[in-house]
Amino acid sequence: MITASNQYRTVSDLMNERKMGLGELIRFTGLDDRVASAIAHQRYTPSPQQRLRVSIALGFPRNWIVWGHLAIVEEYHARV
């Protein structure tokens, strides 16, 4: 059961919960393999149509999926 405290998930969280591999996500969504991989790894923010396709494939409401682009920031020290 989905409750307010546990409703939000990333695509990779949902794939892990459903034991779904990237190949299955690609097959179920019809997305290009590079696009599907980037969405799953939060390197790309999908369009509304892509979000719909992914949410249907995962069987989870698209408004409860975290779609943000995750940027890893590494510490940087400039030489002065």
SEROLO-304171 format. One line per 4 residues: their letters; for each residue x, y negated, z of C-alpha. Coordinates in nm, 4 decimals. Last residue first. Example, Ala and Ser with C-alpha at 12.3 -4.5 7.8 and 13.67 -1.06 7.14 Angstrom:
BEGIN
sa) 1.3670 0.1060 0.7140; 1.2300 0.4500 0.7800
//
This chain:
BEGIN
vrah) 4.5661 -3.0802 -0.6821; 4.5072 -2.7201 -0.7638; 4.1383 -2.6343 -0.7581; 4.0158 -2.3616 -0.5276
yeev) 3.7125 -2.1670 -0.6470; 3.5032 -1.9270 -0.4447; 3.2918 -1.7120 -0.6686; 2.9330 -1.7866 -0.7480
ialh) 2.7258 -1.4962 -0.8722; 2.4344 -1.6185 -1.0794; 2.1051 -1.4353 -1.0421; 1.8441 -1.5361 -1.2989
gwvi) 1.5084 -1.5274 -1.1313; 1.2346 -1.2785 -1.2114; 1.1331 -1.1584 -0.8643; 0.8307 -0.9379 -0.9290
wnrp) 0.5130 -1.0117 -0.7348; 0.3491 -1.2262 -1.0031; 0.4141 -0.9470 -1.2538; 0.1912 -0.7054 -1.0620
fgla) 0.3568 -0.3600 -1.0487; 0.3137 -0.0567 -1.2718; 0.6784 -0.0640 -1.3775; 0.6041 -0.0446 -1.7510
isvr) 0.3161 -0.2911 -1.7081; 0.5442 -0.5309 -1.5190; 0.8124 -0.5019 -1.7876; 0.5734 -0.5743 -2.0741
lrqq) 0.4128 -0.8674 -1.8903; 0.7500 -1.0162 -1.8026; 0.8581 -0.9882 -2.1670; 0.5470 -1.1804 -2.2727
pspt) 0.6076 -1.4507 -2.0087; 0.9696 -1.4874 -2.1245; 1.2429 -1.3118 -1.9315; 1.5049 -1.4753 -1.7086
yrqh) 1.8369 -1.3141 -1.7934; 2.1326 -1.1852 -1.5918; 1.9056 -1.0350 -1.3258; 2.0493 -0.6833 -1.3718
aias) 1.7195 -0.5334 -1.4908; 1.6512 -0.8348 -1.7124; 1.9984 -0.8168 -1.8698; 1.9585 -0.4433 -1.9317
avrd) 1.6182 -0.4914 -2.0941; 1.7551 -0.7699 -2.3155; 2.0578 -0.5661 -2.4241; 1.8418 -0.2595 -2.4956
dlgt) 1.5957 -0.4552 -2.7086; 1.2508 -0.4380 -2.5547; 0.9919 -0.1736 -2.6417; 0.8696 -0.1862 -2.2827
fril) 0.8271 0.1862 -2.2073; 1.1294 0.2968 -2.4142; 1.3617 0.0279 -2.2787; 1.2510 0.0933 -1.9201
eglg) 1.2972 0.4660 -1.9769; 1.6488 0.4157 -2.1075; 1.7320 0.1898 -1.8116; 1.6483 0.4683 -1.5704
mkre) 1.3325 0.5015 -1.3648; 1.3456 0.6694 -1.0233; 1.0263 0.4817 -0.9330; 1.1765 0.3163 -0.6253
nmld) 1.5031 0.2588 -0.8132; 1.3241 0.0949 -1.1087; 1.1229 -0.1179 -0.8671; 1.4344 -0.2399 -0.6880
svtr) 1.6052 -0.3015 -1.0270; 1.3121 -0.5147 -1.1418; 1.3286 -0.7182 -0.8227; 1.0589 -0.6787 -0.5602
yqns) 0.8096 -0.9001 -0.3757; 0.5134 -0.7376 -0.1984; 0.6660 -0.6206 0.1278; 0.5442 -0.8642 0.3931
atim) 0.2257 -0.9632 0.2096; 0.1167 -0.6006 0.1897; 0.1276 -0.3462 -0.0921; 0.0000 0.0000 0.0000
//
